[in-house]
Amino acid sequence: ALLVESGGGLVQPGGSLRLSCTASGFTISTHHMNWYRQSPGKEREWLATISSDGTRTDYAPSTNARFTISRDIVKNTVYLQMNRLKPEDTAVYYCNGISGLGSDYWGQGTQVTVSS
């Protein structure tokens, strides 16, 4: 099983990015899918979850309603739309998929840098 993130890059403060996470070897509809991030010197931080049936989304308070998690079952892909980005959002962003059967998959991460 594999998760591949993409969509990171350099963006100015106030800008937007959409991260993608494409799964292979398993279907996202059987897994809760999560986004995390990690900044240098800090612990990995949970950001958002979309449930396996797609009916529920949850967000960390730090996202302040600026981030939206979604998915495309046909493409087996999860997204994180990030708006009004701030320099403190600079981090490596990771995708994660977990199931009740114990599977726990992580992507390699994608760098997001918010700077003028």
N, C-alpha and C positions, 0 to 999 in steps of 0.2 A: 504494500500500500504506500502511496506517495501523495504528499501535498506540496504544491508549488505556488508560492506567492509571487505576485507581480504588481506593478503599478506604482511602486515607490519612486522617490526622486527628490529633487530640490524644488521647493515652492516658497513663494514669498508669504510673509504673515498676512492673514486674511484670505489666503487662497484655499483651493480645494484639491483633493486627490481622491481617486477611487482605487482602492486596493482590491485585487482579485486573488482568490485561492482556489485552484483547480485540483480536484481529487482524482486519483486513479487507483484502481485496485479495491475500491469500496465505494459505496454509494452514500452521499451525504444525507439522504432521506432516512437512513438508519442510524445516524449519529447526531448528537448535539454538536454544533459547530461553534467555535469560539475564536475571538481575536484577542491577542495579548500584545503588549509591547514591552521593550526593555531599553532603558537609557543607560549609558555608561555609569557604573558605580551604583546602580539601583537594582532592586529586585524586579523580576518580571511582574508586570501589572496586567490583570484581567481587564478587558474593555467591554466586551459584548458577547452575547450568546444568542443563537437562534436554535430553537428546539428541533428535534428530529422530524417532527411532523409539520414544522414551519409555522405553527400557530402562535408561538410565544417568542418574544424577544426581551432580553434584559440588558441593562447597561450599567456600567460603573458610573458613580456620580461625577467622576472626573471628566467624563465625556460631555457633560453639560448640554445635552441635547444637540450637540454638534455632529455626532457620529450616527450613522444608520447602518445596521447589518441587514443583509438580504441574501437571497439565494436564487439560483436558477437550476432547477432539478435536471432539466434537459442537458444543460452544459456541465452538470455536476460541479458547480462552482458557487462559492460564497464570496460576497462582496462586503467591503467596508467603505462606505461613503463618508468622507471627512470634510467638513466645511469649517470656515472661519478658523483656519489653522493658526497656531501660536508657536513661537519658538520652543516652548516647553513640550510641544508635541513631538519634537525631534527624538527619534528612537528607531530601533529595529522592530518591525511589526511582524508578529508570527500568527499563523493560522493553526488551529488545533481541532481535532475531531475525536470525540469520545463516545463510547457506546456502553450500554448496560451490561454487555458481555465482556467488558474489560479491555477492549481495544482503545488505544490512545496514540493518535498519530499527530506528528508535528511537521511543519514545513521548515525550510531553511531560513526563512525570514527575508524581509525586504526593508531596505533603509529608507526612512523618511527624514528629510532635513528641511526645517522651516527656518529660513533666514533671508534677510534682505541683502 
